[in-house]
Structures are given as structure tokens and as C-alpha cells.
């Protein structure tokens, strides 16, 4: 068996397997993670708007929670008869946001411990949960006396 390092990382097919090329399609693991990464990167570069694609119901609900707390401006959902796009107006308030994967179960008594672990201080930042009553932040979940699964956080 002869190993050739000249084909390692090149775009030409390997002689043993002519079908395989190294530019195979990338797979999206989490569209929510891509969305929040795009927001953070645009905020760091000082952009006023960011285009997010693809769109999903979870992304829209997460953005509505962020908008309710004033972390982003208004956003527009563009229907392109495919996966959809979202144009978000940024306000410059997002320092960090992220997805917690896998979506751990969070009971009502564990929410306090989770906020201490994830957020920089008690009065600053929000954790987003998906509950039987919809997607909401940890304060609203505590008011409605419910737990759920953790989606992510922002501050």
C-alpha cells in the first residue's frame, strides 16, 4: 500500500477513489448557534445590521426575547420561498450570546444555580428556556413557576 501525501488536502480526487473530493458539503449542526455567532461577530465589528440565514421558529422566538429586553432592535423576516432570511438591526448592547447544547432539562430550583454559572452577575444577562408555555427568559419562567429545557443565553 503506497501512501501519498501530495493528495492530502488537495481538491483533486485521490487515484484510489476518483469520486471523492475534499470539498464535500458542510452540514449545519445548529442554525441557532450560527445565528447567535453572526450577531456576536457583527456586534464586535460595529455593524448596524446583520443578515441571518436560514430562519426558524426557534430563532425568531429567541430574537423576540432579546428584542423584548432591548439587546437588539427590530428585525425583519424575509420570505424567499426557501429557508428564509432575517435582517436584524443591532443596537450595540450584545456582549456575548451562545447556545447550550445539548438542551439540558432545568427544573425551577436549578434556574438560580444556572444563572450563577452562566451569567456575569445577578442583575445582568438572561438565560432563554423552552417551556411548556413557550420560549421565554429565566425570569419569566420563574414568574410562571415552570422549568424547561435550556436553549441559550445572552448578556
Secondary structure, DSSP 8 states (H G I E B T S, - for coil): ----GGGTT-SS-BTTBTT--S------S-HHHHHHHHHHHHHHTT-SEEEEES--HHHHHHHHHHHHTTSEEEEEEE--SSS-EEEEEE-S--S-EEE-SS--EE-GGGHHHHHHHHSSBTTB-EEEEEETTEEEEHHHHHHTT--EEEEEEE-
